[in-house]
Amino acid sequence: MPIAEDPEPRPDGEEPDPFANLVLDEEFIKGASVKEQSGRTRMLAARWKKEPPQPTEPWRLPTAEIRRSRFGRKAKRVDPWGNERRTRRNWQTPVFVLLTIAVVAAALNVNGLHSWYQNSFGTPGGPSAASAAPSTQAAATTAPTSAPPTQDPKTPTVAQPWANSPAVSWSSGADGIQLPQAQAVGVFSQDEVAKQLQQAKDFMVAANLDPAALAGGTPQQALDMLDQSSLTAVQDGLTNPRDGHDGAFLFSRFNPRTAVPAVTEVKVQGQMTFEGDGQNGSLVHADYVFVYAVVPGPERFQPTPSAGAPAPSASGNAQSVALLALDPTVKVTREIVRRTVDFRFYDPGHFDVEPGKVHLKHWFADRGNNFCGAHDGYLEPEFRGEHRPSGEPSPNPGQSFDPYDRTKPGPGDGQCGTITRS
């Protein structure tokens, strides 16, 4: 059998060679414990000894780069370097939305848009904002503290019947009679007082605003509301009118031969109050001014009928002028009537009353711009520039008063007075 030879002994005192048995193969290289640094690493290490590097934020993916604005209400997109990305704003969309809203609003309020355009720019040949119709004044609920102001001087016509009049801003018709808040009075409850106020208003409307009565007819609607005692006294003033007992003191009627309403509108302003009347029940006070626009009728006014001529009938079937035939430029005259009427509502527990009827305690009227000496049961307006027949008496100037001023009592004597404005 082969026998291995023993290694040769090392000479005495000689250090062993560390690289004697070293084999420089791949296994030796992988097992090395110390590795040589690259040239860039050595260069950076030398530089950082003098200038240490500044700390930097950790790198993030570009798709995750989103910066939150203050309070975190809105996210802002940024680029990989932290700069805010600019986005293109779409300004057309909000503009189109606003235009759409404006068009829809204008379509829903065509009249309001037209009024705005008229007031702002006017129309060729038409009224501008300066000449626009005035706003309607609310109906009065309390007594006035001063007289209405004077308006700019204008000539009233069929088209503008209230020019140069405080009534231009008043309410029209029944809207001008505003009822006070009802309260319990004496033996009457709140509901009963409210019913009494409504009855008083209905009578004032029927007595002063009924188109048939204004044209000269009998004020039948108002007559049907009265109890028997009041009806007897009122009918006498209609069938047998005379000085001091004239139906025109309670009812507004125009003699169709001498005056015709120019427009159907009637301006109204006034006040209604109520109070207890002890054992008698309650009292309702009505104080209103009615303004009528009229034009001359087919005949001139005559204070007394000529011999053999029939007196005007209460039915009012005389000739009239059609409103549609009036030219808008025709001048009109205003008759201003201030009526004061007291209604008494008796206690049904002490008096024999007619249910649903009203009782008149007192009534009177101051007629502004009315012929003196006219006691025929009609309102007889005086027209400017009218030539009276020879021998006809001139109106008595009498006491001067403002027919629109309700802070002061009117003449109240049934005599003719001179109005300071119409």
Secondary structure in CASP SS format (residue, H / E / C, confidence):
PFRMAT SS
TARGET T0000
AUTHOR 0000-0000-0000
METHOD secondary structure of the structure
MODEL  1
M C 1.00
P C 1.00
I C 1.00
A C 1.00
E C 1.00
D C 1.00
P C 1.00
E C 1.00
P C 1.00
R C 1.00
P C 1.00
D C 1.00
G C 1.00
E C 1.00
E C 1.00
P C 1.00
D C 1.00
P C 1.00
F C 1.00
A C 1.00
N C 1.00
L C 1.00
V C 1.00
L C 1.00
D C 1.00
E H 1.00
E H 1.00
F H 1.00
I H 1.00
K H 1.00
G C 1.00
A C 1.00
S C 1.00
V C 1.00
K C 1.00
E C 1.00
Q C 1.00
S C 1.00
G H 1.00
R H 1.00
T H 1.00
R H 1.00
M H 1.00
L H 1.00
A H 1.00
A H 1.00
R H 1.00
W H 1.00
K H 1.00
K H 1.00
E C 1.00
P C 1.00
P C 1.00
Q C 1.00
P C 1.00
T C 1.00
E C 1.00
P C 1.00
W C 1.00
R C 1.00
L C 1.00
P H 1.00
T H 1.00
A H 1.00
E C 1.00
I E 1.00
R E 1.00
R E 1.00
S C 1.00
R H 1.00
F H 1.00
G H 1.00
R C 1.00
K C 1.00
A E 1.00
K E 1.00
R E 1.00
V E 1.00
D C 1.00
P C 1.00
W C 1.00
G C 1.00
N C 1.00
E E 1.00
R C 1.00
R C 1.00
T C 1.00
R C 1.00
R C 1.00
N C 1.00
W C 1.00
Q H 1.00
T H 1.00
P H 1.00
V H 1.00
F H 1.00
V H 1.00
L H 1.00
L H 1.00
T H 1.00
I H 1.00
A H 1.00
V H 1.00
V H 1.00
A H 1.00
A H 1.00
A H 1.00
L H 1.00
N C 1.00
V H 1.00
N H 1.00
G H 1.00
L H 1.00
H H 1.00
S H 1.00
W H 1.00
Y H 1.00
Q H 1.00
N H 1.00
S H 1.00
F H 1.00
G C 1.00
T C 1.00
P C 1.00
G C 1.00
G C 1.00
P C 1.00
S C 1.00
A H 1.00
A H 1.00
S H 1.00
A C 1.00
A C 1.00
P C 1.00
S C 1.00
T C 1.00
Q C 1.00
A C 1.00
A C 1.00
A C 1.00
T C 1.00
T C 1.00
A C 1.00
P C 1.00
T C 1.00
S C 1.00
A C 1.00
P C 1.00
P C 1.00
T C 1.00
Q C 1.00
D C 1.00
P C 1.00
K C 1.00
T C 1.00
P C 1.00
T E 1.00
V C 1.00
A C 1.00
Q C 1.00
P C 1.00
W C 1.00
A C 1.00
N C 1.00
S C 1.00
P H 1.00
A H 1.00
V H 1.00
S H 1.00
W C 1.00
S E 1.00
S E 1.00
G H 1.00
A H 1.00
D H 1.00
G H 1.00
I C 1.00
Q C 1.00
L C 1.00
P C 1.00
Q C 1.00
A C 1.00
Q C 1.00
A C 1.00
V E 1.00
G C 1.00
V C 1.00
F E 1.00
S C 1.00
Q H 1.00
D H 1.00
E H 1.00
V H 1.00
A H 1.00
K H 1.00
Q H 1.00
L H 1.00
Q H 1.00
Q H 1.00
A H 1.00
K H 1.00
D H 1.00
F H 1.00
M H 1.00
V H 1.00
A H 1.00
A H 1.00
N H 1.00
L C 1.00
D C 1.00
P H 1.00
A H 1.00
A H 1.00
L H 1.00
A C 1.00
G C 1.00
G C 1.00
T C 1.00
P C 1.00
Q H 1.00
Q H 1.00
A H 1.00
L H 1.00
D C 1.00
M C 1.00
L E 1.00
D C 1.00
Q H 1.00
S H 1.00
S H 1.00
L H 1.00
T H 1.00
A H 1.00
V H 1.00
Q H 1.00
D H 1.00
G H 1.00
L H 1.00
T H 1.00
N C 1.00
P C 1.00
R E 1.00
D C 1.00
G C 1.00
H E 1.00
D C 1.00
G H 1.00
A H 1.00
F H 1.00
L C 1.00
F C 1.00
S C 1.00
R C 1.00
F E 1.00
N C 1.00
P C 1.00
R C 1.00
T C 1.00
A E 1.00
V E 1.00
P E 1.00
A C 1.00
V C 1.00
T C 1.00
E C 1.00
V C 1.00
K E 1.00
V E 1.00
Q E 1.00
G E 1.00
Q E 1.00
M E 1.00
T E 1.00
F E 1.00
E E 1.00
G E 1.00
D C 1.00
G H 1.00
Q H 1.00
N H 1.00
G E 1.00
S E 1.00
L E 1.00
V E 1.00
H E 1.00
A E 1.00
D E 1.00
Y E 1.00
V E 1.00
F E 1.00
V E 1.00
Y E 1.00
A E 1.00
V E 1.00
V E 1.00
P E 1.00
G C 1.00
P C 1.00
E C 1.00
R C 1.00
F C 1.00
Q C 1.00
P C 1.00
T C 1.00
P C 1.00
S C 1.00
A C 1.00
G C 1.00
A C 1.00
P C 1.00
A C 1.00
P C 1.00
S C 1.00
A C 1.00
S C 1.00
G C 1.00
N C 1.00
A C 1.00
Q C 1.00
S C 1.00
V C 1.00
A C 1.00
L H 1.00
L H 1.00
A H 1.00
L C 1.00
D C 1.00
P C 1.00
T C 1.00
V C 1.00
K E 1.00
V C 1.00
T E 1.00
R E 1.00
E E 1.00
I E 1.00
V E 1.00
R E 1.00
R E 1.00
T E 1.00
V E 1.00
D E 1.00
F E 1.00
R E 1.00
F E 1.00
Y E 1.00
D C 1.00
P C 1.00
G C 1.00
H C 1.00
F C 1.00
D C 1.00
V C 1.00
E C 1.00
P C 1.00
G C 1.00
K C 1.00
V E 1.00
H E 1.00
L E 1.00
K E 1.00
H E 1.00
W E 1.00
F E 1.00
A E 1.00
D E 1.00
R E 1.00
G E 1.00
N C 1.00
N E 1.00
F C 1.00
C C 1.00
G C 1.00
A C 1.00
H C 1.00
D C 1.00
G C 1.00
Y C 1.00
L E 1.00
E C 1.00
P E 1.00
E C 1.00
F C 1.00
R C 1.00
G C 1.00
E C 1.00
H C 1.00
R C 1.00
P C 1.00
S C 1.00
G C 1.00
E C 1.00
P C 1.00
S C 1.00
P C 1.00
N C 1.00
P C 1.00
G C 1.00
Q E 1.00
S E 1.00
F E 1.00
D C 1.00
P C 1.00
Y C 1.00
D C 1.00
R C 1.00
T C 1.00
K C 1.00
P C 1.00
G C 1.00
P C 1.00
G C 1.00
D C 1.00
G C 1.00
Q C 1.00
C C 1.00
G E 1.00
T E 1.00
I E 1.00
T C 1.00
R C 1.00
S C 1.00
END
